[in-house]
Amino acid sequence: MGQNTEIEKYREQYSESSFWKKVKNTAFAAGRELIEHALWLFYAIMDSDTPTKAKLIIAGALGYFISPIDLIPDFIPFIGYTDDLAVLAAAVVTVASHVKETHKEMAATRLKEWFG
């Protein structure tokens, strides 16, 4: 599938430290929904039960989110994160069976700390 091939090139952008740095620097600008999806995927990739194939998809999506170079530059007001959200949402749908309720609960806890 063409979309997966495009996302594959972003896997190299993903690391745990770069993920947290991006989230810290963009949480409020990116918005709660985008950060929620990113956290679901982050907790899924950290889970030893998540299969390698799903982790590769997640790494590509999170790498896209982290990358400063993407389809719509993040600094553009109102639309800068729409492509990031679309990629993260597509990854969530693709690996939905591996995003556990515990991942969502951990994300909800973190979101409550940040957004209230």
N, CA, C and O atoms as CSV, one atom per row, in Angstrom:
chain,resi,resn,atom,element,x,y,z
A,1,MET,N,N,0.842,-1.177,0.000
A,1,MET,CA,C,0.000,0.000,0.000
A,1,MET,C,C,0.886,1.239,0.000
A,1,MET,O,O,1.846,1.309,0.767
A,2,GLY,N,N,0.588,2.187,-0.824
A,2,GLY,CA,C,1.408,3.372,-0.992
A,2,GLY,C,C,1.576,4.194,0.273
A,2,GLY,O,O,2.663,4.700,0.550
A,3,GLN,N,N,0.500,4.329,1.044
A,3,GLN,CA,C,0.569,5.130,2.267
A,3,GLN,C,C,1.557,4.521,3.250
A,3,GLN,O,O,2.337,5.251,3.863
A,4,ASN,N,N,1.543,3.193,3.416
A,4,ASN,CA,C,2.477,2.551,4.339
A,4,ASN,C,C,3.908,2.764,3.897
A,4,ASN,O,O,4.782,2.963,4.741
A,5,THR,N,N,4.177,2.730,2.600
A,5,THR,CA,C,5.518,2.969,2.087
A,5,THR,C,C,5.971,4.381,2.408
A,5,THR,O,O,7.125,4.595,2.779
A,6,GLU,N,N,5.080,5.337,2.271
A,6,GLU,CA,C,5.413,6.725,2.600
A,6,GLU,C,C,5.736,6.873,4.081
A,6,GLU,O,O,6.679,7.575,4.447
A,7,ILE,N,N,4.963,6.220,4.924
A,7,ILE,CA,C,5.161,6.321,6.367
A,7,ILE,C,C,6.451,5.627,6.797
A,7,ILE,O,O,7.092,6.057,7.757
A,8,GLU,N,N,6.835,4.571,6.106
A,8,GLU,CA,C,8.048,3.824,6.459
A,8,GLU,C,C,9.270,4.732,6.561
A,8,GLU,O,O,10.119,4.523,7.427
A,9,LYS,N,N,9.372,5.729,5.695
A,9,LYS,CA,C,10.552,6.590,5.707
A,9,LYS,C,C,10.645,7.439,6.973
A,9,LYS,O,O,11.701,7.997,7.272
A,10,TYR,N,N,9.539,7.539,7.719
A,10,TYR,CA,C,9.537,8.329,8.946
A,10,TYR,C,C,9.920,7.519,10.187
A,10,TYR,O,O,10.105,8.089,11.263
A,11,ARG,N,N,10.039,6.198,10.046
A,11,ARG,CA,C,10.393,5.364,11.200
A,11,ARG,C,C,11.683,5.813,11.856
A,11,ARG,O,O,11.809,5.759,13.080
A,12,GLU,N,N,12.638,6.253,11.060
A,12,GLU,CA,C,13.930,6.664,11.602
A,12,GLU,C,C,13.809,7.889,12.501
A,12,GLU,O,O,14.684,8.131,13.332
A,13,GLN,N,N,12.745,8.658,12.350
A,13,GLN,CA,C,12.528,9.854,13.169
A,13,GLN,C,C,12.074,9.499,14.582
A,13,GLN,O,O,12.198,10.305,15.504
A,14,TYR,N,N,11.541,8.270,14.746
A,14,TYR,CA,C,10.958,7.902,16.028
A,14,TYR,C,C,12.007,7.443,17.034
A,14,TYR,O,O,12.870,6.622,16.725
A,15,SER,N,N,11.916,7.987,18.236
A,15,SER,CA,C,12.607,7.474,19.418
A,15,SER,C,C,11.776,7.933,20.605
A,15,SER,O,O,11.006,8.887,20.495
A,16,GLU,N,N,11.925,7.272,21.717
A,16,GLU,CA,C,11.147,7.651,22.896
A,16,GLU,C,C,11.463,9.083,23.322
A,16,GLU,O,O,10.557,9.847,23.655
A,17,SER,N,N,12.725,9.441,23.310
A,17,SER,CA,C,13.092,10.797,23.741
A,17,SER,C,C,12.577,11.858,22.761
A,17,SER,O,O,12.115,12.916,23.189
A,18,SER,N,N,12.651,11.587,21.455
A,18,SER,CA,C,12.155,12.572,20.495
A,18,SER,C,C,10.635,12.684,20.570
A,18,SER,O,O,10.079,13.757,20.334
A,19,PHE,N,N,9.960,11.581,20.898
A,19,PHE,CA,C,8.510,11.617,21.071
A,19,PHE,C,C,8.138,12.560,22.214
A,19,PHE,O,O,7.300,13.444,22.038
A,20,TRP,N,N,8.755,12.376,23.384
A,20,TRP,CA,C,8.406,13.206,24.538
A,20,TRP,C,C,8.773,14.664,24.311
A,20,TRP,O,O,8.066,15.561,24.771
A,21,LYS,N,N,9.863,14.905,23.612
A,21,LYS,CA,C,10.249,16.284,23.312
A,21,LYS,C,C,9.191,16.951,22.432
A,21,LYS,O,O,8.795,18.087,22.692
A,22,LYS,N,N,8.733,16.251,21.392
A,22,LYS,CA,C,7.716,16.798,20.489
A,22,LYS,C,C,6.416,17.055,21.241
A,22,LYS,O,O,5.802,18.110,21.082
A,23,VAL,N,N,5.997,16.095,22.056
A,23,VAL,CA,C,4.756,16.254,22.813
A,23,VAL,C,C,4.871,17.453,23.757
A,23,VAL,O,O,3.958,18.275,23.839
A,24,LYS,N,N,5.982,17.547,24.458
A,24,LYS,CA,C,6.186,18.649,25.413
A,24,LYS,C,C,6.123,20.001,24.706
A,24,LYS,O,O,5.535,20.952,25.221
A,25,ASN,N,N,6.728,20.079,23.533
A,25,ASN,CA,C,6.811,21.357,22.821
A,25,ASN,C,C,5.551,21.720,22.037
A,25,ASN,O,O,5.376,22.878,21.658
A,26,THR,N,N,4.677,20.754,21.791
A,26,THR,CA,C,3.536,21.034,20.922
A,26,THR,C,C,2.175,20.664,21.494
A,26,THR,O,O,1.166,20.841,20.812
A,27,ALA,N,N,2.112,20.163,22.704
A,27,ALA,CA,C,0.855,19.624,23.235
A,27,ALA,C,C,-0.318,20.581,23.083
A,27,ALA,O,O,-1.375,20.188,22.590
A,28,PHE,N,N,-0.150,21.818,23.494
A,28,PHE,CA,C,-1.279,22.744,23.453
A,28,PHE,C,C,-1.575,23.226,22.042
A,28,PHE,O,O,-2.739,23.410,21.686
A,29,ALA,N,N,-0.551,23.433,21.241
A,29,ALA,CA,C,-0.767,23.858,19.854
A,29,ALA,C,C,-1.395,22.737,19.029
A,29,ALA,O,O,-2.263,22.987,18.194
A,30,ALA,N,N,-0.956,21.506,19.264
A,30,ALA,CA,C,-1.455,20.362,18.501
A,30,ALA,C,C,-2.867,19.986,18.917
A,30,ALA,O,O,-3.663,19.541,18.089
A,31,GLY,N,N,-3.179,20.159,20.173
A,31,GLY,CA,C,-4.523,19.865,20.652
A,31,GLY,C,C,-4.659,18.502,21.299
A,31,GLY,O,O,-3.862,17.591,21.076
A,32,ARG,N,N,-5.681,18.400,22.092
A,32,ARG,CA,C,-5.926,17.207,22.904
A,32,ARG,C,C,-6.125,15.942,22.067
A,32,ARG,O,O,-5.566,14.895,22.396
A,33,GLU,N,N,-6.909,16.021,20.995
A,33,GLU,CA,C,-7.205,14.834,20.194
A,33,GLU,C,C,-5.938,14.248,19.568
A,33,GLU,O,O,-5.719,13.037,19.619
A,34,LEU,N,N,-5.116,15.097,18.986
A,34,LEU,CA,C,-3.875,14.623,18.370
A,34,LEU,C,C,-2.969,13.996,19.423
A,34,LEU,O,O,-2.426,12.913,19.206
A,35,ILE,N,N,-2.802,14.660,20.552
A,35,ILE,CA,C,-1.940,14.145,21.607
A,35,ILE,C,C,-2.505,12.837,22.164
A,35,ILE,O,O,-1.746,11.928,22.502
A,36,GLU,N,N,-3.806,12.740,22.260
A,36,GLU,CA,C,-4.428,11.499,22.725
A,36,GLU,C,C,-4.068,10.331,21.802
A,36,GLU,O,O,-3.655,9.270,22.270
A,37,HIS,N,N,-4.227,10.530,20.501
A,37,HIS,CA,C,-3.877,9.470,19.542
A,37,HIS,C,C,-2.386,9.122,19.632
A,37,HIS,O,O,-2.008,7.951,19.598
A,38,ALA,N,N,-1.560,10.146,19.746
A,38,ALA,CA,C,-0.116,9.912,19.844
A,38,ALA,C,C,0.213,9.098,21.096
A,38,ALA,O,O,1.040,8.187,21.048
A,39,LEU,N,N,-0.430,9.424,22.205
A,39,LEU,CA,C,-0.181,8.685,23.443
A,39,LEU,C,C,-0.679,7.253,23.362
A,39,LEU,O,O,-0.003,6.346,23.847
A,40,TRP,N,N,-1.837,7.022,22.766
A,40,TRP,CA,C,-2.313,5.647,22.587
A,40,TRP,C,C,-1.268,4.832,21.847
A,40,TRP,O,O,-0.923,3.720,22.248
A,41,LEU,N,N,-0.769,5.405,20.755
A,41,LEU,CA,C,0.230,4.691,19.952
A,41,LEU,C,C,1.538,4.524,20.713
A,41,LEU,O,O,2.169,3.470,20.637
A,42,PHE,N,N,1.945,5.544,21.437
A,42,PHE,CA,C,3.180,5.449,22.216
A,42,PHE,C,C,3.087,4.313,23.231
A,42,PHE,O,O,4.002,3.495,23.327
A,43,TYR,N,N,2.000,4.256,23.983
A,43,TYR,CA,C,1.869,3.202,24.985
A,43,TYR,C,C,1.751,1.826,24.328
A,43,TYR,O,O,2.207,0.834,24.896
A,44,ALA,N,N,1.156,1.756,23.160
A,44,ALA,CA,C,1.079,0.477,22.442
A,44,ALA,C,C,2.460,0.025,21.972
A,44,ALA,O,O,2.788,-1.157,22.068
A,45,ILE,N,N,3.270,0.954,21.467
A,45,ILE,CA,C,4.598,0.571,20.975
A,45,ILE,C,C,5.505,0.145,22.140
A,45,ILE,O,O,6.418,-0.660,21.953
A,46,MET,N,N,5.258,0.676,23.319
A,46,MET,CA,C,6.060,0.331,24.491
A,46,MET,C,C,5.644,-1.013,25.107
A,46,MET,O,O,6.372,-1.571,25.928
A,47,ASP,N,N,4.495,-1.520,24.717
A,47,ASP,CA,C,3.944,-2.762,25.261
A,47,ASP,C,C,4.614,-3.967,24.602
A,47,ASP,O,O,4.616,-4.086,23.376
A,48,SER,N,N,5.171,-4.843,25.400
A,48,SER,CA,C,5.864,-6.023,24.856
A,48,SER,C,C,4.905,-6.975,24.150
A,48,SER,O,O,5.349,-7.813,23.365
A,49,ASP,N,N,3.599,-6.870,24.410
A,49,ASP,CA,C,2.612,-7.717,23.735
A,49,ASP,C,C,2.296,-7.255,22.312
A,49,ASP,O,O,1.736,-8.018,21.525
A,50,THR,N,N,2.646,-6.030,21.981
A,50,THR,CA,C,2.353,-5.510,20.642
A,50,THR,C,C,3.290,-6.170,19.639
A,50,THR,O,O,4.507,-6.121,19.814
A,51,PRO,N,N,2.745,-6.789,18.588
A,51,PRO,CA,C,3.590,-7.464,17.596
A,51,PRO,C,C,4.463,-6.489,16.801
A,51,PRO,O,O,4.153,-5.305,16.670
A,52,THR,N,N,5.542,-7.020,16.287
A,52,THR,CA,C,6.518,-6.219,15.547
A,52,THR,C,C,5.875,-5.479,14.382
A,52,THR,O,O,6.165,-4.302,14.168
A,53,LYS,N,N,5.017,-6.138,13.634
A,53,LYS,CA,C,4.389,-5.486,12.476
A,53,LYS,C,C,3.617,-4.242,12.915
A,53,LYS,O,O,3.700,-3.199,12.268
A,54,ALA,N,N,2.869,-4.351,14.010
A,54,ALA,CA,C,2.124,-3.195,14.521
A,54,ALA,C,C,3.087,-2.118,15.008
A,54,ALA,O,O,2.844,-0.930,14.798
A,55,LYS,N,N,4.175,-2.521,15.654
A,55,LYS,CA,C,5.159,-1.551,16.141
A,55,LYS,C,C,5.809,-0.788,14.991
A,55,LYS,O,O,6.120,0.394,15.132
A,56,LEU,N,N,6.013,-1.443,13.867
A,56,LEU,CA,C,6.587,-0.760,12.703
A,56,LEU,C,C,5.635,0.304,12.168
A,56,LEU,O,O,6.057,1.401,11.803
A,57,ILE,N,N,4.367,-0.028,12.124
A,57,ILE,CA,C,3.357,0.945,11.678
A,57,ILE,C,C,3.310,2.123,12.645
A,57,ILE,O,O,3.276,3.282,12.233
A,58,ILE,N,N,3.308,1.808,13.930
A,58,ILE,CA,C,3.259,2.854,14.961
A,58,ILE,C,C,4.500,3.738,14.884
A,58,ILE,O,O,4.400,4.963,14.953
A,59,ALA,N,N,5.665,3.119,14.741
A,59,ALA,CA,C,6.910,3.899,14.662
A,59,ALA,C,C,6.885,4.848,13.470
A,59,ALA,O,O,7.355,5.982,13.569
A,60,GLY,N,N,6.345,4.398,12.357
A,60,GLY,CA,C,6.235,5.268,11.185
A,60,GLY,C,C,5.306,6.443,11.443
A,60,GLY,O,O,5.617,7.578,11.083
A,61,ALA,N,N,4.160,6.170,12.071
A,61,ALA,CA,C,3.198,7.243,12.352
A,61,ALA,C,C,3.752,8.231,13.373
A,61,ALA,O,O,3.625,9.443,13.201
A,62,LEU,N,N,4.368,7.713,14.436
A,62,LEU,CA,C,4.934,8.614,15.438
A,62,LEU,C,C,6.139,9.364,14.869
A,62,LEU,O,O,6.378,10.519,15.223
A,63,GLY,N,N,6.886,8.713,13.999
A,63,GLY,CA,C,7.995,9.392,13.326
A,63,GLY,C,C,7.504,10.543,12.469
A,63,GLY,O,O,8.139,11.597,12.411
A,64,TYR,N,N,6.371,10.343,11.800
A,64,TYR,CA,C,5.772,11.423,11.002
A,64,TYR,C,C,5.394,12.585,11.907
A,64,TYR,O,O,5.658,13.742,11.579
A,65,PHE,N,N,4.780,12.284,13.039
A,65,PHE,CA,C,4.396,13.311,14.004
A,65,PHE,C,C,5.629,14.075,14.508
A,65,PHE,O,O,5.588,15.297,14.655
A,66,ILE,N,N,6.699,13.366,14.764
A,66,ILE,CA,C,7.922,13.965,15.294
A,66,ILE,C,C,8.678,14.771,14.241
A,66,ILE,O,O,9.267,15.808,14.547
A,67,SER,N,N,8.658,14.297,13.022
A,67,SER,CA,C,9.445,14.909,11.950
A,67,SER,C,C,9.083,16.378,11.720
A,67,SER,O,O,7.904,16.726,11.669
A,68,PRO,N,N,10.078,17.224,11.583
A,68,PRO,CA,C,9.800,18.626,11.277
A,68,PRO,C,C,9.380,18.828,9.823
A,68,PRO,O,O,8.890,19.895,9.453
A,69,ILE,N,N,9.574,17.808,9.012
A,69,ILE,CA,C,9.235,17.897,7.588
A,69,ILE,C,C,8.053,16.972,7.318
A,69,ILE,O,O,8.186,15.750,7.384
A,70,ASP,N,N,6.908,17.554,7.016
A,70,ASP,CA,C,5.749,16.757,6.651
A,70,ASP,C,C,4.889,17.526,5.662
A,70,ASP,O,O,5.248,18.623,5.235
A,71,LEU,N,N,3.772,16.955,5.306
A,71,LEU,CA,C,2.936,17.508,4.238
A,71,LEU,C,C,2.502,18.949,4.512
A,71,LEU,O,O,2.627,19.814,3.645
A,72,ILE,N,N,1.997,19.202,5.711
A,72,ILE,CA,C,1.574,20.548,6.090
A,72,ILE,C,C,2.446,20.979,7.274
A,72,ILE,O,O,2.366,20.372,8.342
A,73,PRO,N,N,3.266,21.997,7.108
A,73,PRO,CA,C,4.140,22.421,8.211
A,73,PRO,C,C,3.343,22.757,9.474
A,73,PRO,O,O,2.317,23.435,9.417
A,74,ASP,N,N,3.835,22.270,10.606
A,74,ASP,CA,C,3.124,22.413,11.875
A,74,ASP,C,C,2.903,23.857,12.293
A,74,ASP,O,O,1.960,24.145,13.029
A,75,PHE,N,N,3.736,24.752,11.847
A,75,PHE,CA,C,3.619,26.150,12.290
A,75,PHE,C,C,2.471,26.909,11.630
A,75,PHE,O,O,2.179,28.037,12.027
A,76,ILE,N,N,1.815,26.321,10.634
A,76,ILE,CA,C,0.701,27.007,9.964
A,76,ILE,C,C,-0.518,26.972,10.892
A,76,ILE,O,O,-0.994,25.893,11.243
A,77,PRO,N,N,-1.023,28.137,11.289
A,77,PRO,CA,C,-2.147,28.187,12.223
A,77,PRO,C,C,-3.369,27.423,11.717
A,77,PRO,O,O,-3.690,27.460,10.529
A,78,PHE,N,N,-4.027,26.748,12.611
A,78,PHE,CA,C,-5.286,26.030,12.410
A,78,PHE,C,C,-5.170,24.743,11.600
A,78,PHE,O,O,-5.904,23.794,11.877
A,79,ILE,N,N,-4.291,24.670,10.623
A,79,ILE,CA,C,-4.230,23.457,9.799
A,79,ILE,C,C,-2.893,22.723,9.898
A,79,ILE,O,O,-2.727,21.656,9.306
A,80,GLY,N,N,-1.959,23.277,10.628
A,80,GLY,CA,C,-0.609,22.722,10.661
A,80,GLY,C,C,-0.506,21.301,11.174
A,80,GLY,O,O,0.425,20.582,10.811
A,81,TYR,N,N,-1.435,20.885,12.004
A,81,TYR,CA,C,-1.366,19.533,12.570
A,81,TYR,C,C,-2.405,18.586,11.980
A,81,TYR,O,O,-2.516,17.444,12.427
A,82,THR,N,N,-3.164,19.033,10.992
A,82,THR,CA,C,-4.208,18.166,10.443
A,82,THR,C,C,-3.632,16.925,9.780
A,82,THR,O,O,-4.208,15.843,9.892
A,83,ASP,N,N,-2.505,17.064,9.090
A,83,ASP,CA,C,-1.905,15.890,8.467
A,83,ASP,C,C,-1.368,14.932,9.516
A,83,ASP,O,O,-1.463,13.715,9.356
A,84,ASP,N,N,-0.801,15.478,10.594
A,84,ASP,CA,C,-0.305,14.629,11.677
A,84,ASP,C,C,-1.454,13.830,12.292
A,84,ASP,O,O,-1.331,12.628,12.523
A,85,LEU,N,N,-2.570,14.510,12.554
A,85,LEU,CA,C,-3.729,13.840,13.127
A,85,LEU,C,C,-4.242,12.751,12.189
A,85,LEU,O,O,-4.597,11.661,12.640
A,86,ALA,N,N,-4.284,13.035,10.901
A,86,ALA,CA,C,-4.763,12.044,9.933
A,86,ALA,C,C,-3.870,10.801,9.934
A,86,ALA,O,O,-4.369,9.676,9.903
A,87,VAL,N,N,-2.564,11.004,9.970
A,87,VAL,CA,C,-1.630,9.875,9.977
A,87,VAL,C,C,-1.774,9.074,11.266
A,87,VAL,O,O,-1.815,7.844,11.231
A,88,LEU,N,N,-1.852,9.762,12.402
A,88,LEU,CA,C,-2.004,9.066,13.682
A,88,LEU,C,C,-3.328,8.315,13.746
A,88,LEU,O,O,-3.375,7.178,14.216
A,89,ALA,N,N,-4.408,8.947,13.275
A,89,ALA,CA,C,-5.720,8.296,13.279
A,89,ALA,C,C,-5.719,7.057,12.383
A,89,ALA,O,O,-6.290,6.028,12.745
A,90,ALA,N,N,-5.087,7.154,11.229
A,90,ALA,CA,C,-4.999,5.998,10.327
A,90,ALA,C,C,-4.210,4.861,10.987
A,90,ALA,O,O,-4.569,3.691,10.851
A,91,ALA,N,N,-3.153,5.207,11.689
A,91,ALA,CA,C,-2.367,4.185,12.387
A,91,ALA,C,C,-3.189,3.548,13.499
A,91,ALA,O,O,-3.140,2.334,13.692
A,92,VAL,N,N,-3.944,4.361,14.231
A,92,VAL,CA,C,-4.795,3.815,15.295
A,92,VAL,C,C,-5.794,2.823,14.713
A,92,VAL,O,O,-6.004,1.753,15.284
A,93,VAL,N,N,-6.405,3.162,13.597
A,93,VAL,CA,C,-7.363,2.255,12.946
A,93,VAL,C,C,-6.653,0.971,12.501
A,93,VAL,O,O,-7.179,-0.127,12.680
A,94,THR,N,N,-5.475,1.113,11.929
A,94,THR,CA,C,-4.738,-0.034,11.409
A,94,THR,C,C,-4.310,-0.999,12.514
A,94,THR,O,O,-4.337,-2.214,12.318
A,95,VAL,N,N,-3.922,-0.474,13.657
A,95,VAL,CA,C,-3.430,-1.328,14.753
A,95,VAL,C,C,-4.415,-1.368,15.923
A,95,VAL,O,O,-4.023,-1.662,17.053
A,96,ALA,N,N,-5.676,-1.077,15.662
A,96,ALA,CA,C,-6.689,-0.934,16.720
A,96,ALA,C,C,-6.729,-2.122,17.675
A,96,ALA,O,O,-6.922,-1.937,18.876
A,97,SER,N,N,-6.552,-3.310,17.175
A,97,SER,CA,C,-6.630,-4.482,18.049
A,97,SER,C,C,-5.461,-4.559,19.027
A,97,SER,O,O,-5.490,-5.357,19.964
A,98,HIS,N,N,-4.443,-3.744,18.820
A,98,HIS,CA,C,-3.276,-3.743,19.704
A,98,HIS,C,C,-3.230,-2.517,20.615
A,98,HIS,O,O,-2.330,-2.387,21.443
A,99,VAL,N,N,-4.198,-1.627,20.459
A,99,VAL,CA,C,-4.320,-0.481,21.358
A,99,VAL,C,C,-5.295,-0.914,22.450
A,99,VAL,O,O,-6.511,-0.925,22.260
A,100,LYS,N,N,-4.727,-1.265,23.588
A,100,LYS,CA,C,-5.510,-1.823,24.684
A,100,LYS,C,C,-6.166,-0.722,25.520
A,100,LYS,O,O,-5.790,0.449,25.467
A,101,GLU,N,N,-7.138,-1.144,26.274
A,101,GLU,CA,C,-7.822,-0.221,27.182
A,101,GLU,C,C,-6.825,0.380,28.175
A,101,GLU,O,O,-6.953,1.545,28.549
A,102,THR,N,N,-5.839,-0.400,28.601
A,102,THR,CA,C,-4.833,0.130,29.536
A,102,THR,C,C,-4.018,1.247,28.896
A,102,THR,O,O,-3.634,2.197,29.578
A,103,HIS,N,N,-3.750,1.149,27.598
A,103,HIS,CA,C,-3.033,2.212,26.889
A,103,HIS,C,C,-3.869,3.491,26.896
A,103,HIS,O,O,-3.356,4.588,27.116
A,104,LYS,N,N,-5.156,3.323,26.654
A,104,LYS,CA,C,-6.057,4.474,26.631
A,104,LYS,C,C,-6.190,5.091,28.025
A,104,LYS,O,O,-6.278,6.311,28.161
A,105,GLU,N,N,-6.205,4.254,29.047
A,105,GLU,CA,C,-6.295,4.764,30.418
A,105,GLU,C,C,-5.032,5.544,30.798
A,105,GLU,O,O,-5.116,6.601,31.424
A,106,MET,N,N,-3.866,5.021,30.417
A,106,MET,CA,C,-2.617,5.742,30.701
A,106,MET,C,C,-2.605,7.081,29.973
A,106,MET,O,O,-2.168,8.092,30.524
A,107,ALA,N,N,-3.083,7.081,28.740
A,107,ALA,CA,C,-3.161,8.334,27.976
A,107,ALA,C,C,-4.125,9.307,28.641
A,107,ALA,O,O,-3.834,10.499,28.743
A,108,ALA,N,N,-5.259,8.811,29.090
A,108,ALA,CA,C,-6.248,9.672,29.733
A,108,ALA,C,C,-5.687,10.311,31.005
A,108,ALA,O,O,-5.937,11.483,31.287
A,109,THR,N,N,-4.935,9.533,31.754
A,109,THR,CA,C,-4.305,10.073,32.966
A,109,THR,C,C,-3.345,11.193,32.617
A,109,THR,O,O,-3.357,12.248,33.251
A,110,ARG,N,N,-2.511,10.965,31.608
A,110,ARG,CA,C,-1.533,11.980,31.189
A,110,ARG,C,C,-2.243,13.213,30.653
A,110,ARG,O,O,-1.852,14.337,30.970
A,111,LEU,N,N,-3.278,13.021,29.848
A,111,LEU,CA,C,-4.038,14.148,29.292
A,111,LEU,C,C,-4.692,14.981,30.385
A,111,LEU,O,O,-4.738,16.208,30.298
A,112,LYS,N,N,-5.191,14.318,31.399
A,112,LYS,CA,C,-5.832,15.035,32.501
A,112,LYS,C,C,-4.807,15.909,33.227
A,112,LYS,O,O,-5.120,17.026,33.639
A,113,GLU,N,N,-3.577,15.393,33.383
A,113,GLU,CA,C,-2.507,16.170,34.012
A,113,GLU,C,C,-2.197,17.425,33.192
A,113,GLU,O,O,-1.993,18.502,33.752
A,114,TRP,N,N,-2.164,17.281,31.868
A,114,TRP,CA,C,-1.769,18.380,30.993
A,114,TRP,C,C,-2.887,19.347,30.662
A,114,TRP,O,O,-2.699,20.563,30.686
A,115,PHE,N,N,-4.064,18.795,30.349
A,115,PHE,CA,C,-5.153,19.613,29.845
A,115,PHE,C,C,-6.257,19.864,30.867
A,115,PHE,O,O,-7.132,20.703,30.651
A,116,GLY,N,N,-6.212,19.149,31.958
A,116,GLY,CA,C,-7.256,19.303,32.990
A,116,GLY,C,C,-8.474,18.500,32.720
A,116,GLY,O,O,-9.424,18.537,33.503
